[in-house]
Amino acid sequence: MKHQWKNLALAAFILAITTFAVTTFGCSGKTGSKGKTVDIELWYGAAVTEAGPPPADWVAYQIIREKLGINLIATALPSSETDQLQKINAAGAARSLPDIFMCGEQAFKLLSQQKLLAEVDDMYAMMPNRSKLMYDKDSRTFTTINGKSYGLAQPGSIARNEGVVIRKDWLDRLGLSIPKTTDEYFAVMEAFTKRDPDGNGKDDTYGFGAFLETKPMSEGLGVRFDPFFGAYGVAGTWNLTAKGAGLNIRKPEYFDAMTYVKSIVDAKIIDPNWLAYKKDDFRAAWKQGRYGIFREQNAALHLQSNYLPFDNNFPDGDLIVIDPPVGPNGQSSTGVYEQSYRIYCLSAQRANEKVKVNGQQYTKKQKIAELLEWMSSDEGYYLLGYGVEGVNYVKDPKTGAPTEEGLPDPKLAWTKSSVQPLTQLRNMVYYNGDAELATRYGPYVTEKSHKEISPLKTLREMQATPWTACNGVAKLKQPTADIERFYNQGISEFLTGKRPLTKDAWNAWLEEFDRVGGKAWEDECLQIARTEGILK
């Protein structure tokens, strides 16, 4: 322990010298003077670590200083997570954390325990535009400890990018409405199976299509069946709420959901190949018009190359996103998801420090909120994310997305490596917005049917449906091969009739599950969830 503290002390000393050098001789412009500006020290996660920091004459420094009265002192954190943690921990030990800094989950946990992070609940109201774009309920919950938020968590990867899809043209042909409840779903699936919805005179369609796609947070039947389990409040493997924490298979509602899914299997309104299909088979089947309801991902459904076979086969076909079914108790969920976040924290020591800017008194927290709100304005977003309009990018007239086409000097495009120092802070403004995703999911007109399709619009429709957050599930211990095999095989056997789906048989299976290690696995995971603060 003594050696550890000596190392931290040495690291803290080196950090203090480095911070002094950056502050005094750094590349962010003049320091504040006579109360006209305030120094805000930022440690950021570089978008491209090998590209180098923004130059001293970066236009953003000047705008931030002139418009906000902030002299921004920006320092890139090391690219290695281990080195980031060491740098931040050393600063914490030396009580020299910067005003605002990117913070990994491990550092966040340690610094919050040491009470070195400022509360940020009051900041959300100070930056309404940014809060609306980045900090939803799940985000705020992610950094909440004992009822108080200690970090600003903005989204990382794209989440909730799947949805329930239906053949709208089949509904129209049969004179049916979009189903909403589990009963209505069943009726529509039955009609799709028995009433020749494609009008070809053949018995070759099914109401529902799926395959077994299990994941660490969706054991059992997997994500393709999640909308049916979501109707009973038991989507996914785990319930990670403080009140109902544990495996969903132990809840009475899970048995009810199994009973509903078995009714679909028994009625033969699901494509009978669901047990044999792999992902490619599943996708080939809906493109061949085998079924009318299924869960799919936005790009797999509507990217031009993926949609082309369906469009060629069914130019009058119409695949639309609908809400997942509502169950008997009013519950509904497309499935479970885990959102990754990039966390920025404020130093508790500095956040409430009084500063004077242009004759007015503020706290540093207030000025940081102004800075972040400006970053999420149109000016800040495009400047930090793409550079100077007309020089580094132009906006596509149709989508509004930044593009290189038509630039006076293509060598200055924001995507070029020589220009990337100008967008090193883009991870502080990106939020998976339309401008970012339009180049990936932009609209197009189909070749055969001449319909306009927008994978981005499809994504937004999918994200707008009900979902169940399962943040932190990746930290839980994975089941052993034996437990996972028993779990998945048992669920399938109940649906195929190899095991009778009765409450006695179900309870007997749960007891057997515990004997092969299921209870011990659950207990260990719940202990991890409590220790890591996952339960909300």
C-alpha positions as CSV (number, residue, x, y, z in Angstrom):
1,M,0.0,0.0,0.0
2,K,2.9,2.4,0.8
3,H,4.4,1.8,-2.6
4,Q,1.1,2.5,-4.2
5,W,0.7,5.8,-2.4
6,K,4.4,6.7,-3.3
7,N,3.6,6.0,-6.9
8,L,0.4,8.1,-6.8
9,A,2.3,10.9,-5.1
10,L,5.0,10.9,-7.7
11,A,2.4,10.8,-10.5
12,A,0.6,13.7,-8.8
13,F,3.8,15.7,-8.7
14,I,4.5,15.1,-12.4
15,L,0.8,15.9,-13.2
16,A,1.1,19.2,-11.3
17,I,4.2,20.2,-13.3
18,T,2.5,19.2,-16.5
19,T,-0.7,21.1,-15.7
20,F,1.4,24.2,-14.8
21,A,3.2,24.0,-18.1
22,V,-0.1,23.5,-20.1
23,T,-1.8,26.3,-18.3
24,T,1.1,28.7,-18.6
25,F,2.5,27.8,-22.0
26,G,-0.5,25.9,-23.5
27,C,-2.0,26.3,-26.9
28,S,-5.5,27.6,-25.9
29,G,-4.8,31.3,-26.0
30,K,-4.4,34.0,-23.3
31,T,-5.3,33.4,-19.7
32,G,-8.1,35.4,-18.2
33,S,-7.3,38.9,-16.9
34,K,-9.1,41.6,-15.0
35,G,-12.2,39.4,-14.7
36,K,-13.0,39.5,-18.4
37,T,-12.5,35.8,-18.8
38,V,-12.3,32.7,-16.7
39,D,-10.0,29.8,-17.2
40,I,-11.8,26.4,-17.7
41,E,-9.5,23.4,-17.7
42,L,-10.8,20.5,-19.8
43,W,-9.4,17.0,-20.1
44,Y,-11.1,15.5,-23.2
45,G,-11.1,12.1,-24.9
46,A,-9.5,12.8,-28.3
47,A,-11.5,11.7,-31.4
48,V,-8.3,10.7,-33.1
49,T,-5.4,10.3,-30.6
50,E,-2.6,10.3,-33.2
51,A,-3.9,13.5,-34.9
52,G,-2.6,15.9,-32.3
53,P,-4.5,18.7,-30.3
54,P,-6.3,21.7,-31.8
55,P,-3.8,24.4,-32.8
56,A,-3.3,27.6,-30.7
57,D,-5.1,29.7,-33.3
58,W,-8.1,27.4,-33.5
59,V,-11.2,29.5,-34.2
60,A,-13.2,27.7,-31.5
61,Y,-10.9,29.0,-28.8
62,Q,-11.5,32.6,-30.0
63,I,-15.3,32.2,-30.3
64,I,-15.5,30.6,-26.8
65,R,-13.4,33.4,-25.3
66,E,-15.4,36.2,-27.1
67,K,-18.9,34.8,-26.7
68,L,-18.7,33.1,-23.3
69,G,-15.8,34.8,-21.6
70,I,-14.1,31.4,-21.2
71,N,-10.4,30.8,-21.8
72,L,-10.6,27.1,-22.6
73,I,-7.5,25.1,-21.6
74,A,-8.0,21.8,-23.4
75,T,-5.8,18.7,-22.8
76,A,-6.2,15.3,-24.4
77,L,-6.3,12.4,-22.1
78,P,-4.1,9.4,-22.9
79,S,-5.5,7.0,-25.5
80,S,-5.1,3.9,-23.2
81,E,-7.9,3.4,-20.7
82,T,-5.3,2.2,-18.1
83,D,-3.2,5.4,-18.6
84,Q,-6.4,7.5,-18.4
85,L,-7.3,5.9,-15.1
86,Q,-3.8,6.5,-13.7
87,K,-3.8,10.1,-14.7
88,I,-7.2,10.8,-13.3
89,N,-6.5,8.9,-10.1
90,A,-3.3,10.7,-9.6
91,A,-5.1,14.0,-10.0
92,G,-7.7,12.9,-7.5
93,A,-5.0,11.9,-5.0
94,A,-3.3,15.3,-5.4
95,R,-6.7,17.1,-5.2
96,S,-5.9,18.7,-8.6
97,L,-8.6,17.4,-10.8
98,P,-9.4,19.8,-13.7
99,D,-12.7,21.7,-13.9
100,I,-14.3,19.2,-16.3
101,F,-12.9,15.9,-17.5
102,M,-13.9,12.7,-19.3
103,C,-14.2,9.9,-16.8
104,G,-14.4,6.1,-17.4
105,E,-16.7,4.0,-15.2
106,Q,-13.9,2.7,-13.0
107,A,-12.6,6.2,-12.3
108,F,-16.2,7.5,-11.8
109,K,-16.8,4.9,-9.2
110,L,-13.6,5.6,-7.3
111,L,-13.8,9.4,-7.4
112,S,-17.5,9.4,-6.4
113,Q,-16.6,7.2,-3.4
114,Q,-13.9,9.7,-2.4
115,K,-16.5,12.6,-2.8
116,L,-14.3,14.3,-5.4
117,L,-17.1,14.8,-8.0
118,A,-19.5,17.7,-8.0
119,E,-23.2,17.1,-8.1
120,V,-24.6,18.0,-11.5
121,D,-28.4,17.7,-11.1
122,D,-28.8,21.5,-11.3
123,M,-26.8,21.7,-14.5
124,Y,-29.5,20.0,-16.6
125,A,-31.8,23.0,-16.4
126,M,-28.9,25.4,-17.1
127,M,-28.4,23.8,-20.6
128,P,-31.9,22.9,-21.8
129,N,-30.9,22.2,-25.5
130,R,-28.0,19.9,-24.6
131,S,-30.0,18.1,-22.0
132,K,-32.8,17.5,-24.4
133,L,-30.3,16.1,-27.0
134,M,-28.1,14.1,-24.7
135,Y,-29.3,13.5,-21.2
136,D,-32.5,11.5,-21.0
137,K,-33.8,9.7,-18.0
138,D,-31.6,6.6,-18.6
139,S,-28.5,8.8,-19.0
140,R,-29.2,10.7,-15.7
141,T,-29.9,7.4,-13.9
142,F,-26.6,6.0,-15.1
143,T,-24.6,8.5,-13.1
144,T,-27.0,8.7,-10.1
145,I,-25.8,7.6,-6.7
146,N,-28.1,7.8,-3.7
147,G,-30.4,10.0,-5.6
148,K,-27.9,12.5,-6.9
149,S,-26.2,12.7,-10.3
150,Y,-22.4,13.1,-10.3
151,G,-21.7,12.9,-14.0
152,L,-23.0,14.0,-17.4
153,A,-23.4,10.9,-19.5
154,Q,-23.9,11.3,-23.2
155,P,-24.7,8.4,-25.6
156,G,-22.1,6.3,-27.3
157,S,-23.1,3.6,-29.7
158,I,-26.5,3.5,-31.3
159,A,-29.1,1.7,-29.2
160,R,-32.7,0.6,-29.8
161,N,-32.1,0.1,-33.5
162,E,-34.5,-2.8,-33.9
163,G,-38.3,-3.0,-34.1
164,V,-41.4,-5.0,-34.8
165,V,-42.0,-4.9,-38.6
166,I,-45.3,-5.8,-40.3
167,R,-46.4,-6.3,-44.0
168,K,-48.7,-3.3,-44.3
169,D,-49.7,-4.4,-47.8
170,W,-51.0,-7.7,-46.3
171,L,-53.0,-5.8,-43.7
172,D,-54.6,-3.7,-46.5
173,R,-55.3,-6.7,-48.7
174,L,-57.1,-8.4,-45.9
175,G,-58.9,-5.3,-44.6
176,L,-57.1,-5.5,-41.2
177,S,-55.9,-2.7,-38.9
178,I,-52.5,-2.5,-37.3
179,P,-52.6,-4.8,-34.2
180,K,-51.9,-3.3,-30.8
181,T,-52.7,-5.9,-28.1
182,T,-51.5,-9.5,-27.8
183,D,-55.0,-10.7,-28.8
184,E,-55.0,-8.5,-31.8
185,Y,-51.5,-9.6,-32.8
186,F,-52.6,-13.2,-32.5
187,A,-55.7,-12.6,-34.8
188,V,-53.5,-10.8,-37.4
189,M,-50.9,-13.6,-37.3
190,E,-53.6,-16.1,-37.8
191,A,-55.0,-14.2,-40.8
192,F,-51.6,-13.9,-42.3
193,T,-51.2,-17.6,-42.1
194,K,-54.6,-18.8,-43.2
195,R,-56.1,-16.1,-45.5
196,D,-53.6,-16.0,-48.4
197,P,-52.4,-12.4,-47.7
198,D,-50.2,-12.3,-50.8
199,G,-53.0,-13.5,-53.1
200,N,-50.9,-16.2,-54.8
201,G,-53.4,-19.0,-54.1
202,K,-50.7,-21.0,-52.1
203,D,-50.5,-22.0,-48.5
204,D,-47.0,-20.5,-48.1
205,T,-47.3,-17.6,-45.6
206,Y,-47.0,-17.4,-41.8
207,G,-48.0,-14.7,-39.3
208,F,-44.7,-14.6,-37.5
209,G,-41.1,-15.3,-38.3
210,A,-38.1,-15.7,-36.0
211,F,-35.0,-17.7,-35.1
212,L,-33.1,-18.4,-31.9
213,E,-30.8,-15.4,-31.4
214,T,-29.7,-15.6,-27.8
215,K,-27.4,-13.0,-26.2
216,P,-26.0,-12.4,-22.7
217,M,-29.0,-10.3,-21.7
218,S,-31.5,-12.3,-23.8
219,E,-31.1,-16.0,-23.0
220,G,-34.0,-18.5,-23.6
221,L,-35.6,-17.7,-27.0
222,G,-33.6,-14.6,-27.6
223,V,-34.2,-11.1,-29.0
224,R,-36.6,-12.0,-31.8
225,F,-39.2,-13.1,-29.3
226,D,-38.6,-10.3,-26.9
227,P,-41.6,-8.2,-28.0
228,F,-43.9,-11.0,-26.8
229,F,-42.1,-11.3,-23.4
230,G,-42.1,-7.5,-23.2
231,A,-45.9,-7.6,-23.3
232,Y,-45.8,-9.4,-19.9
233,G,-43.0,-7.2,-18.4
234,V,-40.3,-9.9,-18.7
235,A,-38.3,-9.0,-21.7
236,G,-34.7,-10.3,-21.5
237,T,-32.9,-12.4,-19.0
238,W,-32.7,-10.0,-16.1
239,N,-34.8,-7.6,-14.1
240,L,-32.4,-5.0,-12.9
241,T,-34.8,-2.8,-10.9
242,A,-34.1,-2.5,-7.2
243,K,-37.5,-3.9,-6.3
244,G,-37.7,-6.9,-8.7
245,A,-34.1,-7.8,-9.2
246,G,-33.3,-11.3,-10.4
247,L,-33.9,-13.7,-13.3
248,N,-37.1,-13.1,-15.2
249,I,-37.8,-16.9,-15.5
250,R,-38.7,-16.9,-11.8
251,K,-41.5,-14.4,-12.3
252,P,-45.1,-15.7,-12.8
253,E,-45.4,-13.3,-15.8
254,Y,-42.7,-15.3,-17.6
255,F,-44.8,-18.4,-17.4
256,D,-47.7,-16.4,-18.8
257,A,-45.5,-15.1,-21.7
258,M,-44.4,-18.7,-22.4
259,T,-48.0,-19.8,-22.5
260,Y,-48.8,-17.0,-25.1
261,V,-45.8,-17.9,-27.3
262,K,-46.7,-21.6,-27.1
263,S,-50.2,-20.7,-28.3
264,I,-48.6,-19.2,-31.4
265,V,-46.5,-22.4,-31.9
266,D,-49.5,-24.7,-31.4
267,A,-51.7,-22.7,-33.8
268,K,-48.9,-23.1,-36.4
269,I,-48.9,-19.4,-37.2
270,I,-45.2,-19.1,-36.8
271,D,-42.8,-20.1,-39.6
272,P,-42.1,-23.8,-38.6
273,N,-38.4,-23.3,-39.5
274,W,-37.8,-21.1,-36.5
275,L,-35.8,-23.7,-34.6
276,A,-33.6,-24.5,-37.6
277,Y,-33.1,-21.0,-39.1
278,K,-29.9,-19.0,-38.7
279,K,-29.7,-15.3,-39.2
280,D,-29.1,-15.5,-43.0
281,D,-32.0,-18.0,-43.4
282,F,-34.3,-15.7,-41.4
283,R,-33.5,-12.7,-43.5
284,A,-33.8,-14.6,-46.7
285,A,-37.3,-15.8,-45.6
286,W,-38.8,-12.4,-45.1
287,K,-37.4,-11.2,-48.4
288,Q,-39.1,-14.1,-50.0
289,G,-42.4,-13.2,-48.4
290,R,-42.8,-16.1,-46.0
291,Y,-44.1,-14.1,-43.0
292,G,-45.8,-10.9,-42.1
293,I,-44.5,-9.9,-38.6
294,F,-41.0,-10.1,-37.3
295,R,-38.4,-8.1,-35.4
296,E,-35.6,-6.7,-37.5
297,Q,-32.7,-4.1,-37.3
298,N,-33.1,-0.8,-39.2
299,A,-30.1,-1.3,-41.5
300,A,-30.8,-5.0,-42.2
301,L,-34.3,-4.0,-43.2
302,H,-34.0,-0.8,-45.1
303,L,-30.4,-0.2,-46.3
304,Q,-30.6,-0.2,-50.1
305,S,-28.6,-3.4,-50.7
306,N,-30.6,-5.2,-48.0
307,Y,-34.0,-4.1,-49.2
308,L,-33.3,-4.7,-52.9
309,P,-34.3,-8.4,-53.0
310,F,-37.6,-7.7,-51.2
311,D,-38.3,-4.8,-53.6
312,N,-37.6,-6.9,-56.6
313,N,-39.8,-9.8,-55.3
314,F,-42.6,-7.5,-54.0
315,P,-42.6,-4.1,-55.6
316,D,-46.0,-3.5,-54.0
317,G,-44.8,-4.7,-50.6
318,D,-44.8,-2.4,-47.7
319,L,-42.8,-3.1,-44.6
320,I,-43.5,-0.7,-41.7
321,V,-42.5,-0.4,-38.0
322,I,-45.2,-0.8,-35.4
323,D,-45.3,-0.7,-31.6
324,P,-44.8,-4.1,-29.9
325,P,-47.9,-5.7,-28.4
326,V,-49.5,-4.5,-25.3
327,G,-50.1,-7.3,-22.7
328,P,-52.9,-7.9,-20.3
329,N,-51.5,-5.5,-17.7
330,G,-50.8,-2.7,-20.2
331,Q,-47.1,-3.5,-20.5
332,S,-45.2,-3.3,-23.8
333,S,-41.5,-3.5,-24.8
334,T,-39.7,-4.2,-28.1
335,G,-36.9,-5.7,-25.9
336,V,-34.0,-4.9,-23.7
337,Y,-31.0,-2.7,-24.5
338,E,-27.8,-1.5,-22.9
339,Q,-26.7,2.0,-23.8
340,S,-23.0,2.9,-23.7
341,Y,-22.1,6.3,-22.3
342,R,-19.3,8.8,-22.4
343,I,-19.2,10.5,-19.0
344,Y,-17.9,14.0,-18.2
345,C,-17.5,15.0,-14.6
346,L,-16.8,18.2,-12.7
347,S,-14.3,18.6,-9.8
348,A,-16.1,19.1,-6.5
349,Q,-13.2,21.3,-5.4
350,R,-13.7,23.7,-8.4
351,A,-17.3,23.5,-9.4
352,N,-18.6,26.1,-6.9
353,E,-15.6,28.4,-7.1
354,K,-16.8,32.0,-7.5
355,V,-15.5,33.7,-10.7
356,K,-16.1,37.1,-12.3
357,V,-16.5,37.4,-16.0
358,N,-17.1,40.8,-17.6
359,G,-18.1,42.2,-14.3
360,Q,-20.7,39.6,-13.4
361,Q,-20.3,36.9,-10.8
362,Y,-20.7,33.2,-11.6
363,T,-19.7,29.8,-10.3
364,K,-17.4,27.7,-12.5
365,K,-20.2,25.2,-12.8
366,Q,-22.4,27.9,-14.4
367,K,-19.7,28.8,-16.9
368,I,-19.1,25.1,-17.7
369,A,-22.9,24.7,-18.3
370,E,-22.7,27.7,-20.7
371,L,-19.8,26.1,-22.5
372,L,-21.6,22.7,-22.9
373,E,-24.8,24.4,-24.0
374,W,-22.9,26.4,-26.7
375,M,-21.2,23.1,-27.8
376,S,-24.7,21.7,-28.5
377,S,-25.9,24.9,-30.4
378,D,-25.8,24.7,-34.2
379,E,-22.6,26.9,-34.1
380,G,-20.8,24.7,-31.6
381,Y,-22.0,21.4,-32.9
382,Y,-20.9,21.9,-36.5
383,L,-17.7,23.8,-35.6
384,L,-16.4,21.1,-33.2
385,G,-17.9,18.2,-35.1
386,Y,-17.0,19.2,-38.7
387,G,-15.0,22.4,-38.8
388,V,-15.7,25.6,-40.6
389,E,-18.7,25.5,-43.1
390,G,-17.6,26.2,-46.7
391,V,-14.0,25.3,-45.8
392,N,-14.1,21.9,-44.1
393,Y,-17.6,20.8,-45.1
394,V,-20.8,21.9,-46.8
395,K,-24.3,20.8,-45.9
396,D,-26.1,18.5,-48.2
397,P,-29.1,20.5,-49.5
398,K,-31.5,17.5,-49.1
399,T,-30.4,15.9,-45.7
400,G,-28.5,18.8,-44.1
401,A,-25.7,16.3,-43.4
402,P,-22.1,17.6,-43.7
403,T,-20.4,16.5,-46.9
404,E,-17.2,17.0,-48.8
405,E,-18.8,17.5,-52.2
406,G,-18.4,20.9,-53.6
407,L,-15.6,22.1,-51.3
408,P,-13.3,24.7,-52.9
409,D,-10.2,22.8,-51.6
410,P,-11.0,19.0,-51.0
411,K,-7.7,18.7,-49.1
412,L,-9.3,20.7,-46.3
413,A,-12.3,18.4,-45.9
414,W,-13.0,17.5,-42.2
415,T,-12.4,13.8,-43.0
416,K,-8.8,14.4,-44.0
417,S,-6.1,13.4,-41.5
418,S,-4.4,16.8,-41.7
419,V,-7.6,18.5,-40.6
420,Q,-8.6,16.2,-37.8
421,P,-6.9,18.3,-35.0
422,L,-9.8,20.8,-35.7
423,T,-12.4,18.2,-34.7
424,Q,-10.7,16.5,-31.7
425,L,-13.5,17.5,-29.4
426,R,-16.2,16.1,-31.6
427,N,-17.0,13.3,-29.2
428,M,-18.2,16.1,-26.8
429,V,-20.9,17.1,-29.3
430,Y,-21.9,13.9,-31.2
431,Y,-25.1,12.3,-29.9
432,N,-26.1,10.1,-32.9
433,G,-28.1,12.9,-34.3
434,D,-29.5,13.0,-37.8
435,A,-26.6,15.0,-39.2
436,E,-24.2,12.3,-38.0
437,L,-26.3,9.4,-39.3
438,A,-27.6,10.8,-42.6
439,T,-24.5,9.8,-44.5
440,R,-24.9,6.2,-43.2
441,Y,-28.7,5.9,-43.3
442,G,-29.6,8.5,-46.0
443,P,-32.8,8.2,-48.1
444,Y,-32.9,6.6,-51.6
445,V,-35.4,5.6,-54.2
446,T,-35.9,1.9,-54.9
447,E,-35.1,0.6,-58.3
448,K,-38.2,-1.3,-59.1
449,S,-41.0,0.2,-57.1
450,H,-39.6,3.8,-57.1
451,K,-40.5,4.3,-53.4
452,E,-38.4,6.6,-51.2
453,I,-36.9,4.6,-48.3
454,S,-35.1,6.2,-45.4
455,P,-33.2,3.8,-43.0
456,L,-32.7,6.8,-40.7
457,K,-36.4,7.4,-40.5
458,T,-36.8,3.7,-39.8
459,L,-34.3,3.9,-37.0
460,R,-36.1,6.8,-35.3
461,E,-39.4,5.0,-35.5
462,M,-37.8,1.9,-33.8
463,Q,-36.2,4.1,-31.1
464,A,-39.6,5.7,-30.4
465,T,-41.2,2.4,-29.5
466,P,-41.2,1.2,-25.9
467,W,-38.0,-0.4,-24.7
468,T,-36.6,-1.8,-21.4
469,A,-33.2,-0.4,-20.2
470,C,-30.8,-3.0,-19.0
471,N,-27.7,-0.8,-18.4
472,G,-24.8,-2.5,-16.6
473,V,-25.8,-6.0,-17.7
474,A,-22.5,-6.5,-19.4
475,K,-20.8,-6.4,-16.0
476,L,-22.7,-9.4,-14.8
477,K,-21.0,-12.8,-14.9
478,Q,-21.9,-14.9,-17.9
479,P,-23.5,-18.3,-17.2
480,T,-21.4,-21.4,-17.6
481,A,-21.8,-23.5,-20.7
482,D,-23.8,-26.0,-18.8
483,I,-26.2,-23.5,-17.2
484,E,-26.7,-21.7,-20.5
485,R,-27.3,-24.9,-22.4
486,F,-29.8,-26.1,-19.8
487,Y,-31.6,-22.7,-19.8
488,N,-31.9,-22.3,-23.6
489,Q,-32.7,-26.0,-24.3
490,G,-35.3,-26.1,-21.5
491,I,-37.2,-23.0,-22.8
492,S,-37.3,-24.5,-26.3
493,E,-38.5,-27.9,-25.1
494,F,-41.5,-26.3,-23.4
495,L,-42.6,-24.8,-26.6
496,T,-42.0,-27.8,-28.8
497,G,-43.9,-30.2,-26.4
498,K,-40.9,-32.2,-25.2
499,R,-41.8,-30.8,-21.8
500,P,-45.4,-30.1,-20.8
501,L,-46.0,-26.4,-20.1
502,T,-47.8,-26.8,-16.8
503,K,-47.0,-24.9,-13.6
504,D,-45.8,-28.1,-11.9
505,A,-43.5,-29.0,-14.8
506,W,-42.2,-25.4,-14.9
507,N,-41.5,-25.3,-11.2
508,A,-39.8,-28.7,-11.4
509,W,-37.6,-27.3,-14.2
510,L,-36.6,-24.3,-12.1
511,E,-35.6,-26.6,-9.3
512,E,-33.4,-28.5,-11.7
513,F,-32.0,-25.3,-13.1
514,D,-30.9,-24.3,-9.5
515,R,-29.3,-27.7,-9.1
516,V,-27.1,-27.3,-12.2
517,G,-25.9,-23.9,-10.8
518,G,-28.6,-21.5,-11.8
519,K,-29.3,-20.1,-8.3
520,A,-25.6,-19.7,-7.5
521,W,-25.1,-17.8,-10.8
522,E,-28.1,-15.6,-10.1
523,D,-26.9,-14.8,-6.5
524,E,-23.4,-14.0,-7.8
525,C,-24.7,-11.7,-10.5
526,L,-27.0,-9.9,-8.0
527,Q,-24.1,-9.3,-5.7
528,I,-22.2,-7.8,-8.6
529,A,-25.2,-5.6,-9.5
530,R,-25.5,-4.3,-6.0
531,T,-21.7,-3.6,-5.6
532,E,-21.6,-1.9,-9.0
533,G,-24.7,0.2,-8.4
534,I,-26.5,-1.4,-11.4
535,L,-29.8,-1.8,-9.7
536,K,-32.0,1.2,-10.1
